[in-house]
Amino acid sequence: MKLTSKTTIHLAATADRHTQTFIIQYFPKMNSPLAFSFPLLLLLLFFFLSSIPSVSTISPHAKKQPPNGMLPSEAETLFKIMDSMSSDQSWRVSYSNPCKPGSSWPGIECKQGNDGYLHVTRLDFGTRPNPTCKKTATFPYQIFSLSYLQSVFFFSCFTHTKTTLSVSADRLYNSSLQQLSLRSNPALVGPIPPQISSLKFLQILTLSQNRLNGTIPVQVGNLRNLVGLDLSYNSLTGSIPSTIGQLGMLQKLDLSSNSLTGSIPDSIDKLSLLAFMALSNNKLTGNFPKGLAKLQSLQYFLMDDNPMFIPLPVEFGILVKLQELRLANSGYSGSIPPSFSQLNNLSTLSLQNNRLTGEIPVVFGSLSHIYHLNLSRNFLDGVVPFNSSFLKRLGRNLDLSGNPGLCLNPAEAYSVKIGIGVSICGSNKNGSLIKPVKKSQAPRGLQKSFSLFPALGAFALHYMLFLV
């Protein structure tokens, strides 16, 4: 069968642009002796058309558009978490696309991944405007299946139904968590699982004000990226593991208000970036680490209420960045080391209710940043070495009461209108000052005493760096 001119025109008219070009350029006129047979033409058309790139490849609008939504599997995991945690809303109905810009639910943050999908990166529970937690809420281990999740916060969530942190290591392996915070959860019980060390990207771990018990797992030393560790206000026992010294990036360590025993491990001197350390209200004993002076970044050291019963370490005076030093109610004995006078950045010094003897270092009066000073309930003696300017600046933030041997120069006493807890010095016939004419009661053992001033500076750093 011969291909006629009429057939060629019809093919050219009905073909797309690429086929038209092919017919016009490559086929001879139909009245030419080189005219093709129809079957041959079909075969040539087949090979030609199959060699033409697809429209989606060559079109300028052919790039795959981001789906602007979540992967169904990730969305389903998220809905399961929400269904178990909060009854504020019907989450599946109210927020069928939880990460959709402009209509995402409260307490959630999402970011677009390289795959074009939106992924959950942060979840907050417990206080409005974030989702509140129902009474039956238990710890949702499914959060570790959200591989893009970086931060998760549970505040006052687990309050009625007992729950634990138990989770298998394989669930944590693919996690991207950088911050895990569980605070004020009275129904969160049990030990801290050693498997938590599998969270290799973790930077901040806050498990504060819960009812966790058992020991601090030695595997905590594997969290090499950890910047903040807060295990305060639990019922943890045992000693502080020496592996804590492996956390070379650590800036904040808070183990206060537990029942920890033993001494501070020597490995603590490796934490060269540590700025905040709180160990108050435990059962720690023994000497301080030999390398204490290596903690040159330390600004806040809080270790009230521990049965130490040793002399005050002179090494504290070498930590020149210290702003707060709290060592109250711990049985320290001997005199206040003269090296403490080198702490020119010190704003708070709490040494009350110990067994300190001797005189107050004269140079304390020249500490220009000192704002809170509590030396009450000790056995200090001599004349208070503070001038009227110093006394007025501190005002009620100075407490020297309960030191029977201390007295205040009459000239300074008459220039201030408030008492600082000591008597006015008397004088002998030669006019020299003598011990007070009226002695206050000496301290009886290790009583609990409460400072007149709050720990503003310590909490300020706590909130500024790591509050969650």
C-alpha positions as CSV (number, residue, x, y, z in Angstrom):
1,M,0.0,0.0,0.0
2,K,1.3,3.4,-1.0
3,L,1.2,6.4,1.3
4,T,-0.8,9.2,-0.4
5,S,-0.4,12.9,0.0
6,K,-3.8,13.0,1.7
7,T,-2.7,10.5,4.3
8,T,0.4,12.5,5.1
9,I,-1.5,15.7,5.6
10,H,-3.9,13.9,7.9
11,L,-1.1,12.4,10.0
12,A,0.7,15.8,10.2
13,A,-2.5,17.5,11.3
14,T,-3.3,15.1,14.1
15,A,0.2,14.5,15.4
16,D,1.9,16.5,18.1
17,R,4.6,19.1,17.5
18,H,7.5,16.6,17.5
19,T,5.8,14.2,15.1
20,Q,4.8,17.0,12.8
21,T,8.4,18.1,12.6
22,F,9.5,14.5,11.8
23,I,6.9,14.1,9.0
24,I,7.7,17.5,7.4
25,Q,11.5,17.2,7.6
26,Y,12.1,13.5,6.9
27,F,9.4,12.2,4.7
28,P,9.7,13.0,0.9
29,K,6.8,14.2,-1.2
30,M,4.3,11.4,-1.8
31,N,4.7,11.7,-5.6
32,S,8.4,10.9,-5.3
33,P,9.7,7.6,-6.3
34,L,11.1,7.2,-2.8
35,A,7.6,7.1,-1.2
36,F,7.4,4.7,1.7
37,S,4.9,1.9,2.2
38,F,2.4,2.3,5.0
39,P,3.7,-0.5,7.3
40,L,7.2,0.9,7.0
41,L,5.9,4.3,7.9
42,L,4.2,2.9,11.1
43,L,7.4,1.1,12.1
44,L,9.5,4.3,11.7
45,L,6.9,6.3,13.6
46,F,7.0,3.8,16.5
47,F,10.8,4.0,16.8
48,F,10.8,7.8,16.5
49,L,8.0,8.4,19.0
50,S,9.7,6.0,21.5
51,S,12.9,8.0,21.3
52,I,11.2,11.4,22.1
53,P,11.8,12.5,25.7
54,S,8.7,12.5,27.9
55,V,6.9,15.9,28.3
56,S,7.4,15.7,32.1
57,T,11.2,15.6,31.6
58,I,11.5,18.5,29.2
59,S,8.7,20.7,30.4
60,P,9.8,23.7,32.5
61,H,6.9,23.0,34.9
62,A,7.7,19.3,35.2
63,K,9.6,19.4,38.6
64,K,7.8,17.5,41.3
65,Q,6.0,19.8,43.6
66,P,6.4,19.4,47.4
67,P,3.4,17.5,48.8
68,N,2.8,20.1,51.5
69,G,1.7,17.5,53.9
70,M,2.9,14.6,56.2
71,L,3.7,11.1,55.3
72,P,0.6,9.0,56.2
73,S,2.6,6.7,58.5
74,E,4.1,9.7,60.4
75,A,0.7,11.3,60.7
76,E,-0.8,8.1,62.1
77,T,1.9,7.8,64.7
78,L,1.2,11.4,65.8
79,F,-2.5,10.8,66.1
80,K,-1.9,7.7,68.3
81,I,0.3,9.9,70.6
82,M,-2.3,12.6,70.8
83,D,-5.2,10.2,71.3
84,S,-3.3,8.7,74.3
85,M,-2.1,12.0,75.8
86,S,-4.8,14.6,75.4
87,S,-8.6,14.8,75.2
88,D,-8.7,18.6,74.6
89,Q,-10.0,18.0,71.0
90,S,-10.7,15.3,68.5
91,W,-7.3,15.7,66.9
92,R,-8.0,13.6,63.8
93,V,-11.0,15.6,63.0
94,S,-9.9,19.1,64.0
95,Y,-6.4,18.8,62.6
96,S,-6.4,16.2,59.9
97,N,-3.2,17.7,58.5
98,P,-1.4,18.6,61.8
99,C,1.6,20.4,60.2
100,K,-0.3,22.4,57.6
101,P,0.9,26.0,57.7
102,G,-1.6,28.3,59.3
103,S,-3.7,25.6,60.8
104,S,-1.3,23.4,62.8
105,W,-2.4,22.4,66.3
106,P,-0.9,24.2,69.3
107,G,2.3,22.7,70.8
108,I,3.7,21.4,67.6
109,E,6.4,22.6,65.3
110,C,7.1,21.2,61.8
111,K,9.7,21.6,59.2
112,Q,10.0,20.5,55.6
113,G,12.5,17.7,55.0
114,N,14.6,17.1,51.9
115,D,11.9,14.7,50.7
116,G,9.4,17.6,50.4
117,Y,7.2,16.4,53.2
118,L,6.5,18.2,56.5
119,H,7.9,16.5,59.6
120,V,7.2,17.0,63.3
121,T,10.3,18.5,65.0
122,R,8.9,19.6,68.3
123,L,6.0,18.6,70.7
124,D,4.9,20.4,73.9
125,F,2.4,19.0,76.4
126,G,1.0,20.0,79.7
127,T,0.2,23.7,79.9
128,R,-1.9,25.9,77.8
129,P,-1.8,27.0,75.0
130,N,-0.1,23.6,74.5
131,P,-2.3,20.4,74.7
132,T,-3.1,19.4,78.3
133,C,-2.7,15.8,79.5
134,K,-5.6,13.6,80.6
135,K,-5.5,11.7,83.8
136,T,-4.9,8.4,82.0
137,A,-1.9,9.7,80.1
138,T,1.2,7.5,80.2
139,F,4.6,8.1,78.6
140,P,4.1,7.7,74.8
141,Y,7.1,5.6,73.7
142,Q,5.9,6.3,70.1
143,I,7.7,9.6,70.1
144,F,10.9,7.8,69.4
145,S,9.4,6.6,66.1
146,L,9.1,10.2,64.9
147,S,12.6,10.2,63.3
148,Y,12.6,14.0,62.7
149,L,11.5,14.9,66.2
150,Q,14.2,17.1,67.9
151,S,12.6,18.4,71.1
152,V,9.8,17.1,73.3
153,F,8.5,18.5,76.5
154,F,6.1,17.0,79.1
155,F,5.2,19.4,82.0
156,S,2.8,18.2,84.7
157,C,1.5,15.5,82.3
158,F,1.7,12.3,84.2
159,T,-0.1,13.0,87.4
160,H,-2.5,10.2,88.1
161,T,-1.6,7.0,86.3
162,K,1.8,5.5,87.1
163,T,4.1,5.3,84.2
164,T,7.8,4.6,83.5
165,L,10.4,5.5,80.9
166,S,11.2,1.9,80.0
167,V,11.9,1.6,76.3
168,S,14.0,-0.7,74.2
169,A,17.3,0.5,72.6
170,D,16.2,-0.3,69.1
171,R,13.3,2.2,69.3
172,L,15.8,4.9,70.1
173,Y,18.4,4.1,67.5
174,N,16.9,6.2,64.6
175,S,15.8,9.1,66.9
176,S,17.0,12.6,66.2
177,L,16.1,13.9,69.7
178,Q,18.2,16.8,70.9
179,Q,16.1,17.8,73.9
180,L,14.0,15.5,76.2
181,S,12.3,17.2,79.1
182,L,9.9,15.7,81.7
183,R,9.3,18.0,84.6
184,S,6.8,17.9,87.5
185,N,5.3,14.5,86.8
186,P,4.5,12.9,90.1
187,A,3.3,9.7,88.5
188,L,6.5,9.2,86.6
189,V,8.2,6.4,88.6
190,G,10.9,3.8,88.3
191,P,14.6,4.0,87.3
192,I,16.2,6.0,84.5
193,P,16.6,3.4,81.7
194,P,20.3,2.8,80.6
195,Q,19.0,2.6,77.1
196,I,18.6,6.3,77.1
197,S,22.3,6.5,76.2
198,S,21.3,5.4,72.7
199,L,20.0,8.9,72.0
200,K,23.3,9.9,70.4
201,F,22.2,13.4,69.4
202,L,20.8,14.4,72.8
203,Q,22.0,17.8,74.1
204,I,19.6,18.5,77.0
205,L,18.1,15.9,79.3
206,T,15.8,17.2,82.0
207,L,14.1,14.7,84.3
208,S,13.3,17.0,87.1
209,Q,10.6,17.0,89.9
210,N,9.4,13.5,89.1
211,R,9.5,10.3,91.3
212,L,12.3,8.5,89.6
213,N,14.3,6.1,91.8
214,G,17.3,3.8,91.5
215,T,20.8,4.9,90.5
216,I,22.1,7.2,87.8
217,P,23.0,4.8,85.0
218,V,26.7,4.7,84.2
219,Q,25.8,4.7,80.5
220,V,24.9,8.4,80.9
221,G,28.6,9.0,80.0
222,N,27.9,7.9,76.5
223,L,25.8,11.0,75.8
224,R,28.8,12.9,74.6
225,N,26.8,15.8,73.1
226,L,25.1,16.5,76.3
227,V,25.1,20.2,77.3
228,G,22.6,20.2,80.1
229,L,21.8,17.3,82.6
230,D,19.1,18.0,85.2
231,L,17.9,15.0,87.4
232,S,17.0,17.2,90.4
233,Y,14.1,16.6,92.8
234,N,13.7,12.8,92.4
235,S,14.5,9.9,94.7
236,L,17.8,8.8,93.1
237,T,20.2,6.9,95.3
238,G,23.8,5.6,95.0
239,S,26.8,7.6,94.0
240,I,27.5,10.0,91.1
241,P,29.0,7.8,88.4
242,S,32.6,8.5,87.4
243,T,31.5,8.4,83.8
244,I,30.0,11.9,84.3
245,G,33.5,13.1,83.4
246,Q,33.1,11.9,79.9
247,L,30.5,14.6,79.2
248,G,33.1,17.1,77.8
249,M,30.4,19.4,76.4
250,L,28.4,19.7,79.7
251,Q,27.7,23.2,80.9
252,K,24.9,22.5,83.4
253,L,24.7,19.7,86.0
254,D,21.9,19.6,88.5
255,L,21.6,16.6,90.7
256,S,20.1,18.4,93.7
257,S,17.4,17.2,96.0
258,N,17.9,13.4,95.7
259,S,19.5,10.9,98.1
260,L,22.9,10.5,96.5
261,T,25.8,9.3,98.6
262,G,29.5,9.1,98.4
263,S,31.8,11.8,97.2
264,I,32.0,13.9,94.0
265,P,34.0,11.8,91.5
266,D,37.5,13.0,90.6
267,S,36.6,12.8,87.0
268,I,34.5,15.9,87.4
269,D,37.6,18.0,86.8
270,K,37.4,17.1,83.1
271,L,34.2,19.2,82.7
272,S,36.1,22.3,81.6
273,L,33.0,24.0,80.2
274,L,30.8,23.4,83.3
275,A,29.2,26.7,84.4
276,F,26.5,25.5,86.7
277,M,26.7,22.7,89.2
278,A,24.0,22.0,91.8
279,L,24.4,19.2,94.3
280,S,22.4,20.6,97.2
281,N,20.2,18.5,99.5
282,N,21.8,15.1,99.1
283,K,23.9,12.8,101.4
284,L,27.2,13.5,99.9
285,T,30.4,13.2,102.0
286,G,34.1,13.0,101.7
287,N,36.7,15.4,100.2
288,F,36.3,17.5,97.1
289,P,38.0,16.3,93.9
290,K,41.7,17.1,93.7
291,G,41.2,18.8,90.4
292,L,38.5,21.1,91.6
293,A,40.5,24.1,90.6
294,K,40.4,23.0,86.9
295,L,36.7,24.0,86.7
296,Q,37.6,27.5,85.5
297,S,34.3,28.0,83.7
298,L,32.3,27.5,86.9
299,Q,30.0,30.4,87.8
300,Y,27.5,28.8,90.1
301,F,28.3,26.1,92.7
302,L,25.3,25.1,94.9
303,M,26.0,22.4,97.5
304,D,23.9,23.3,100.6
305,D,22.6,20.6,102.9
306,N,25.2,17.8,102.6
307,P,26.9,16.2,105.7
308,M,30.5,17.1,104.6
309,F,32.1,17.9,107.9
310,I,35.5,18.9,106.4
311,P,37.4,22.3,106.2
312,L,36.4,24.6,103.4
313,P,38.6,23.9,100.4
314,V,41.0,26.7,99.5
315,E,40.5,25.7,95.8
316,F,37.3,27.6,95.7
317,G,39.2,30.8,95.8
318,I,40.9,29.9,92.5
319,L,37.6,29.6,90.7
320,V,37.6,33.3,89.8
321,K,34.5,33.2,87.6
322,L,32.3,32.1,90.6
323,Q,29.2,34.3,91.0
324,E,27.4,32.2,93.6
325,L,28.8,29.8,96.1
326,R,26.4,28.1,98.5
327,L,27.8,25.7,101.1
328,A,25.3,26.1,104.0
329,N,24.2,23.5,106.5
330,S,27.0,21.1,105.8
331,G,29.2,21.0,108.9
332,Y,32.3,22.8,107.4
333,S,34.8,23.6,110.0
334,G,37.9,25.8,110.4
335,S,38.4,29.3,109.2
336,I,37.2,30.9,106.0
337,P,40.1,30.5,103.6
338,P,41.8,33.8,102.7
339,S,41.7,32.7,99.0
340,F,37.9,33.4,99.1
341,S,38.8,37.1,99.0
342,Q,40.0,36.6,95.4
343,L,36.4,35.9,94.2
344,N,35.9,39.4,92.8
345,N,32.9,38.3,90.7
346,L,31.1,36.8,93.6
347,S,27.5,38.1,94.2
348,T,26.3,35.5,96.7
349,L,28.1,33.7,99.4
350,S,26.1,31.4,101.7
351,L,28.1,29.7,104.5
352,Q,25.4,29.7,107.3
353,N,24.8,27.0,109.8
354,N,28.3,25.5,109.8
355,R,31.1,25.3,112.3
356,L,33.4,28.0,111.0
357,T,35.7,29.8,113.3
358,G,38.1,32.7,113.3
359,E,37.5,36.2,111.9
360,I,35.7,37.3,108.7
361,P,38.4,38.1,106.1
362,V,38.9,41.8,106.0
363,V,39.0,41.8,102.2
364,F,35.4,40.6,102.0
365,G,34.5,44.3,102.5
366,S,36.1,45.1,99.2
367,L,34.2,42.6,97.1
368,S,32.5,45.0,94.8
369,H,29.9,42.6,93.3
370,I,28.8,40.9,96.6
371,Y,25.1,41.5,97.2
372,H,24.1,38.5,99.4
373,L,26.2,37.4,102.3
374,N,25.1,35.0,104.9
375,L,27.6,33.9,107.6
376,S,25.0,33.3,110.3
377,R,25.1,30.4,112.9
378,N,28.8,29.7,113.0
379,F,31.5,30.4,115.6
380,L,33.1,33.5,114.0
381,D,34.6,36.1,116.2
382,G,36.2,39.5,116.2
383,V,35.1,42.9,114.8
384,V,33.0,42.9,111.7
385,P,35.4,44.3,109.0
386,F,32.7,46.1,107.0
387,N,32.3,49.9,106.7
388,S,29.0,51.8,106.6
389,S,29.0,51.9,102.8
390,F,29.2,48.1,102.5
391,L,26.6,47.7,105.3
392,K,24.1,50.0,103.5
393,R,24.6,48.4,100.1
394,L,23.8,44.9,101.4
395,G,21.1,45.9,103.9
396,R,19.0,43.0,104.9
397,N,20.9,40.7,102.5
398,L,23.7,40.6,105.1
399,D,23.1,38.1,108.0
400,L,25.8,37.6,110.6
401,S,23.5,36.5,113.4
402,G,24.3,33.5,115.7
403,N,28.0,34.2,116.0
404,P,28.6,34.9,119.7
405,G,32.1,36.3,119.2
406,L,31.3,38.9,116.5
407,C,30.7,42.5,117.2
408,L,30.2,45.7,115.2
409,N,32.2,48.9,115.5
410,P,30.0,51.5,117.2
411,A,30.9,54.1,114.6
412,E,29.5,51.8,111.8
413,A,26.6,50.6,113.9
414,Y,25.2,54.1,114.4
415,S,25.4,54.8,110.7
416,V,23.0,52.0,109.6
417,K,19.4,51.7,110.6
418,I,19.0,48.0,110.4
419,G,20.5,45.2,112.4
420,I,22.8,42.6,111.0
421,G,22.4,40.2,113.9
422,V,25.4,41.1,116.0
423,S,26.0,43.2,119.1
424,I,27.9,46.5,119.2
425,C,31.5,46.2,120.4
426,G,32.3,47.5,123.9
427,S,35.6,49.3,124.8
428,N,38.1,49.0,127.6
429,K,39.7,51.9,129.6
430,N,42.2,52.4,126.8
431,G,39.4,52.9,124.2
432,S,40.2,49.7,122.2
433,L,37.3,47.5,121.1
434,I,36.5,44.4,122.9
435,K,34.1,41.5,122.4
436,P,30.4,42.2,122.6
437,V,28.8,43.0,125.9
438,K,25.8,40.9,124.9
439,K,26.4,37.5,123.4
440,S,23.9,35.8,121.1
441,Q,23.1,32.1,121.4
442,A,25.7,29.8,119.8
443,P,24.6,27.4,117.1
444,R,23.4,24.0,118.2
445,G,24.4,21.4,115.8
446,L,23.4,21.6,112.2
447,Q,20.0,23.3,112.3
448,K,18.1,24.0,109.2
449,S,18.3,27.7,108.5
450,F,16.7,29.6,105.6
451,S,18.4,32.5,104.0
452,L,16.6,35.8,103.9
453,F,17.3,36.2,100.2
454,P,16.2,34.0,97.4
455,A,18.6,32.3,95.0
456,L,17.9,34.8,92.2
457,G,21.2,34.5,90.4
458,A,21.3,30.7,90.3
459,F,17.8,30.4,89.0
460,A,18.5,33.2,86.5
461,L,21.2,31.1,84.9
462,H,19.1,28.0,85.1
463,Y,16.2,29.6,83.2
464,M,18.5,31.5,80.8
465,L,20.4,28.4,79.7
466,F,18.2,25.4,80.0
467,L,14.7,26.1,81.2
468,V,12.2,23.8,79.5
